[in-house]
Amino acid sequence: MLLSRLKITPLIQQEIKKLLLNYIDWDFVIKASNHQGVLPFLYYNIEKLEFQNLIPADIFLYMKKYYYSNLKRNVLIEKEIYSLLKTANSKHIVIIPFKGFALIQTLYHNPALRTMADIDILVKKEDTEKLRTIFMESGYAENKAHIGHNITVFIKHFLSNIPIIIEIHDTIVPPRPYKLNLPDLWNRAQEKIINNEKIFYLSPEDTFLSLALHLRRHTRRLTLKFILDIAELLNAEGEKLDWHYIIVSAKNNRIVTTIYCSIYLAKELLGASASIGILNNFKPNVIKCTLMRYIITKYNFFDLERWQGILLRFLLFDNILDFVVYLWRASLLERFIKNQ
């Protein structure tokens, strides 16, 4: 975890060096960091700190190859997204990349660091069909097997059979159990000009909300890179964020506990910059707080068991009624799919 961050303080640098001078199970480190989506950060920081002489040469070479392989793939994705963006702009379709791709552009500023399984694009519902036509004309195939809430999936293969998977969303998260209500999201989007093309990104506040909600969907298999996204956003924008907007949005959408958990994990695991005062704005009852802090700490994160993720998923509902409604709707959806 110490290497999974953008900035290494002198104190953390000393701690990393001390650990590297002791025995390390590098097979576990590689496997875990790969699984957690943070392997590029290990190479990036070890190389930047000039600690490569403290680790086995073959391990450092593996990290380096992985880092540059991810760079190659992400640069290819970046080029493709800008091409699609240009076509969409010409047809007056506004799209907003969010999550991984957007974070590379707005937060990490290094396409080698953030791994991506797919690219997420937000589009207004009335423009979904127009965008589908653009994708089909650009050589993409629609993944008919994928059934999801408000999501259309497209895939295309490039040189060396590199797949690019793009998910088109008309909302940043499926209902759980209620439809997300952020009426000002599109108006708050921020415009930038990149490669002479207009591109929109979510506001920092809506980005934070989307990351917290995305983390909530993955509580049964928490992934460090998603927590790292939140931690680095807090480090970069924490003091400038409109916390009043976030608090009101959290209360209106019944995701107060989700926001609390996201900030807690970012602070506990990665030392994110967020004051106790900010955290306390979202603090649930003492039982929930105690259970969360018992379930997940920086000492047991890599040894989490399935029951811990399931319990955390239950705790993130702001009240028991929301949980009951979620189970009821999930059951109805499952029966509907089976009957198709």
C-alpha positions in Angstrom: 0.0 0.0 0.0 2.9 2.4 0.7 3.9 2.3 -3.0 0.3 2.7 -4.2 0.1 6.5 -4.4 1.2 9.4 -6.5 3.4 11.2 -3.9 5.8 9.5 -1.5 6.7 11.6 1.6 10.2 11.3 3.1 8.7 9.4 6.1 7.0 6.9 3.8 10.2 6.6 1.7 12.1 5.6 4.8 9.5 3.0 5.7 9.6 1.6 2.1 13.3 1.3 2.2 13.3 -0.4 5.5 10.8 -3.0 4.2 12.8 -3.6 1.0 15.9 -4.4 3.1 14.0 -7.3 4.8 12.6 -10.5 3.3 9.7 -10.0 1.0 7.5 -12.6 -0.7 7.7 -11.1 -4.2 5.4 -13.7 -5.7 2.7 -12.6 -3.3 3.4 -8.9 -3.9 3.2 -9.3 -7.7 0.0 -11.4 -7.5 -1.7 -9.1 -5.0 -0.8 -5.8 -6.7 -1.8 -7.2 -10.1 -5.1 -8.4 -8.7 -5.7 -5.1 -6.9 -4.9 -3.1 -10.1 -1.9 -1.1 -8.7 1.1 -2.9 -10.1 2.1 0.0 -12.4 2.4 2.2 -9.2 5.0 -0.2 -7.8 7.3 0.1 -10.8 6.7 3.9 -11.1 7.6 4.6 -7.4 10.5 2.1 -7.1 12.0 3.6 -10.2 11.4 7.2 -9.1 12.9 6.5 -5.7 15.8 4.6 -7.3 15.2 1.5 -5.1 15.5 -0.9 -8.0 18.8 -2.2 -6.7 16.9 -3.4 -3.5 14.6 -5.8 -5.3 15.4 -8.9 -7.5 16.3 -7.9 -11.1 13.7 -10.3 -12.6 10.9 -8.8 -10.5 11.8 -5.2 -11.4 11.9 -6.3 -15.1 8.4 -7.9 -14.8 7.1 -4.6 -13.3 8.7 -2.6 -16.0 7.2 -4.7 -18.8 3.8 -4.6 -17.2 4.0 -0.8 -16.8 4.9 -0.2 -20.5 2.4 -2.7 -21.7 -0.3 -0.8 -19.8 1.0 2.4 -21.3 0.8 1.1 -24.8 -2.8 -0.1 -24.3 -3.9 3.1 -22.7 -2.4 5.3 -25.3 -4.2 3.3 -28.0 -7.4 3.7 -26.0 -6.8 7.4 -25.7 -6.4 7.8 -29.4 -9.5 5.8 -30.1 -11.6 7.8 -27.6 -10.6 11.1 -29.1 -11.5 9.8 -32.6 -14.9 8.8 -31.4 -15.3 12.1 -29.5 -14.5 14.0 -32.7 -17.3 12.1 -34.5 -19.7 12.6 -31.7 -19.0 16.4 -31.5 -19.6 16.7 -35.3 -23.1 15.3 -34.7 -23.7 17.5 -31.6 -23.7 14.6 -29.2 -22.2 15.4 -25.8 -20.5 12.5 -24.1 -18.7 12.5 -20.7 -16.0 9.9 -20.0 -15.9 9.0 -16.4 -14.1 6.7 -14.0 -10.7 5.2 -15.3 -10.2 7.1 -18.6 -11.3 10.4 -17.2 -9.1 10.0 -14.1 -6.1 9.4 -16.3 -6.7 12.7 -18.0 -7.7 14.8 -14.9 -6.0 13.3 -11.9 -3.1 10.9 -12.8 -1.8 12.7 -15.9 0.1 9.5 -16.8 -1.6 6.8 -19.0 0.7 4.1 -17.7 -0.5 4.3 -14.1 -4.2 3.5 -14.1 -5.3 0.1 -15.4 -8.6 -0.2 -17.1 -10.8 -3.2 -17.9 -13.1 -1.0 -19.9 -14.0 2.7 -20.7 -17.1 4.2 -19.3 -19.0 7.0 -21.2 -22.0 8.9 -20.0 -24.5 10.1 -22.6 -28.0 11.6 -22.4 -30.7 9.0 -22.9 -32.0 10.7 -26.0 -28.5 10.4 -27.7 -28.0 6.7 -26.9 -29.2 5.5 -30.3 -27.2 8.1 -32.2 -24.1 7.0 -30.3 -24.8 3.4 -31.0 -24.8 4.1 -34.7 -21.4 5.9 -34.4 -19.9 2.9 -32.7 -21.3 0.4 -35.2 -20.0 2.5 -38.1 -16.6 2.7 -36.4 -16.2 -1.1 -36.4 -17.5 -1.9 -32.9 -19.6 -4.9 -32.2 -22.4 -4.7 -29.6 -22.2 -7.2 -26.8 -25.7 -8.6 -26.8 -24.9 -11.0 -24.0 -24.4 -8.2 -21.6 -27.6 -7.4 -19.7 -27.3 -4.4 -17.4 -29.2 -1.4 -16.1 -28.9 1.5 -18.5 -25.7 0.1 -20.1 -24.8 -0.8 -23.6 -21.4 -2.5 -24.2 -19.3 -2.4 -27.4 -16.1 -4.1 -28.2 -13.4 -3.7 -30.9 -10.1 -5.5 -31.4 -6.9 -3.7 -32.5 -3.4 -4.7 -33.3 -2.0 -7.6 -31.4 -5.7 -8.5 -30.7 -5.9 -5.8 -28.0 -9.6 -5.5 -27.1 -11.2 -2.1 -26.3 -14.5 -2.4 -24.4 -16.6 0.7 -24.1 -19.7 0.9 -21.9 -22.3 3.6 -22.7 -24.3 4.7 -19.7 -27.2 7.1 -19.4 -26.7 7.3 -15.6 -23.5 6.9 -13.6 -24.8 4.0 -11.5 -27.7 1.5 -11.6 -30.5 1.9 -9.1 -29.7 0.4 -5.7 -32.5 0.4 -4.8 -33.5 3.9 -6.0 -32.5 5.7 -9.2 -29.7 8.2 -8.6 -31.0 11.8 -8.6 -28.3 14.4 -9.5 -30.3 16.9 -11.5 -27.4 19.4 -11.9 -24.8 16.8 -13.0 -24.8 17.8 -16.7 -24.8 21.5 -15.9 -21.9 21.1 -13.6 -19.7 19.2 -16.1 -16.4 20.9 -16.9 -15.3 21.6 -20.4 -11.7 21.2 -21.7 -10.1 21.4 -25.1 -7.7 18.5 -25.8 -6.2 17.9 -29.3 -8.4 20.7 -30.6 -11.5 18.8 -29.5 -14.0 19.8 -26.9 -14.3 17.2 -24.1 -16.4 17.3 -20.9 -15.6 15.7 -17.6 -17.7 15.4 -14.4 -17.2 18.1 -11.8 -14.8 17.0 -9.0 -17.8 16.6 -6.7 -19.8 14.4 -9.1 -16.6 12.5 -9.8 -16.2 11.8 -6.1 -19.9 10.7 -5.9 -19.4 8.4 -8.9 -16.3 6.8 -7.4 -17.9 6.2 -4.0 -20.9 4.6 -5.8 -18.7 2.5 -7.9 -16.8 1.3 -4.9 -20.2 0.4 -3.3 -20.9 -1.9 -6.2 -17.6 -3.8 -5.5 -17.8 -4.3 -1.8 -17.9 -8.1 -2.2 -14.5 -7.9 -3.8 -12.9 -4.6 -2.8 -10.2 -3.5 -5.2 -7.4 -1.2 -4.0 -7.3 0.8 -7.3 -10.9 2.0 -6.7 -10.0 3.2 -3.2 -6.8 4.8 -4.6 -8.9 6.8 -7.0 -10.9 8.2 -4.1 -7.7 8.8 -2.0 -5.9 10.7 -4.8 -9.0 12.8 -5.6 -9.3 13.8 -2.0 -5.5 14.6 -1.9 -5.8 16.8 -5.0 -9.3 18.4 -4.5 -10.3 17.7 -0.9 -10.1 21.2 0.4 -11.7 22.7 -2.7 -14.6 20.3 -3.0 -18.1 21.7 -2.5 -18.9 19.5 0.5 -22.3 21.1 1.0 -23.3 19.8 -2.5 -21.9 16.4 -1.7 -23.7 16.2 1.7 -27.0 17.3 0.2 -26.6 14.9 -2.7 -25.7 12.0 -0.3 -28.8 12.7 1.9 -31.2 13.1 -1.1 -29.9 9.8 -2.6 -29.6 7.9 0.7 -25.9 7.2 0.3 -24.6 8.9 3.4 -23.1 5.7 4.8 -21.5 4.9 1.4 -19.7 8.3 1.4 -18.5 7.7 4.9 -17.1 4.3 4.1 -15.4 5.6 1.0 -13.6 8.4 2.9 -12.8 6.0 5.8 -11.2 3.4 3.5 -9.2 6.1 1.6 -7.9 7.4 4.9 -7.3 4.1 6.6 -5.6 2.3 3.8 -3.8 5.1 1.9 -3.7 8.1 4.3 -5.9 10.3 2.1 -6.2 13.9 3.0 -9.6 14.4 4.5 -10.3 16.0 7.9 -12.1 14.2 10.7 -14.7 17.1 10.4 -15.5 16.1 6.8 -15.7 12.5 7.7 -18.0 13.2 10.6 -20.5 14.9 8.3 -21.4 11.4 7.0 -20.8 9.4 10.2 -23.5 6.7 10.7 -24.5 5.3 14.1 -21.9 3.9 16.5 -22.7 0.3 15.7 -22.1 0.7 12.0 -18.9 2.7 12.6 -17.6 0.0 14.9 -18.5 -2.8 12.5 -16.9 -1.1 9.5 -13.7 -0.4 11.4 -13.7 -4.0 12.6 -14.3 -5.5 9.2 -11.7 -3.6 7.2 -8.4 -2.2 8.3 -5.0 -1.7 6.7 -3.8 -4.8 8.5 -6.4 -7.2 7.1 -7.3 -5.8 3.7 -5.5 -8.4 1.7 -7.0 -11.2 3.8 -10.7 -10.2 3.5 -13.1 -13.1 3.4 -16.4 -13.2 1.5 -18.6 -12.8 4.6 -16.8 -9.5 5.4 -17.7 -8.1 1.9 -21.3 -9.3 2.2 -21.7 -7.7 5.7 -20.1 -4.4 4.4 -22.5 -4.4 1.5 -25.4 -4.6 4.0 -24.0 -1.9 6.3 -23.8 0.6 3.4 -27.6 0.9 3.2 -28.6 4.0 5.1 -31.5 2.2 6.7 -33.1 -1.3 6.8 -36.0 -0.3 4.6 -33.7 0.6 1.7 -32.1 -2.9 2.1 -35.6 -4.6 2.0 -36.6 -2.6 -1.1 -33.3 -3.5 -2.8 -33.8 -7.3 -2.1 -37.4 -7.1 -3.4 -36.4 -5.3 -6.6 -33.4 -7.5 -7.2 -35.6 -10.6 -6.8 -38.2 -9.2 -9.3 -35.4 -8.4 -11.8 -33.9 -11.9 -11.5 -37.3 -13.5 -12.1 -37.9 -11.2 -15.1 -34.5 -12.2 -16.7 -35.1 -15.9 -16.2 -38.5 -15.6 -17.9 -37.1 -13.9 -21.0 
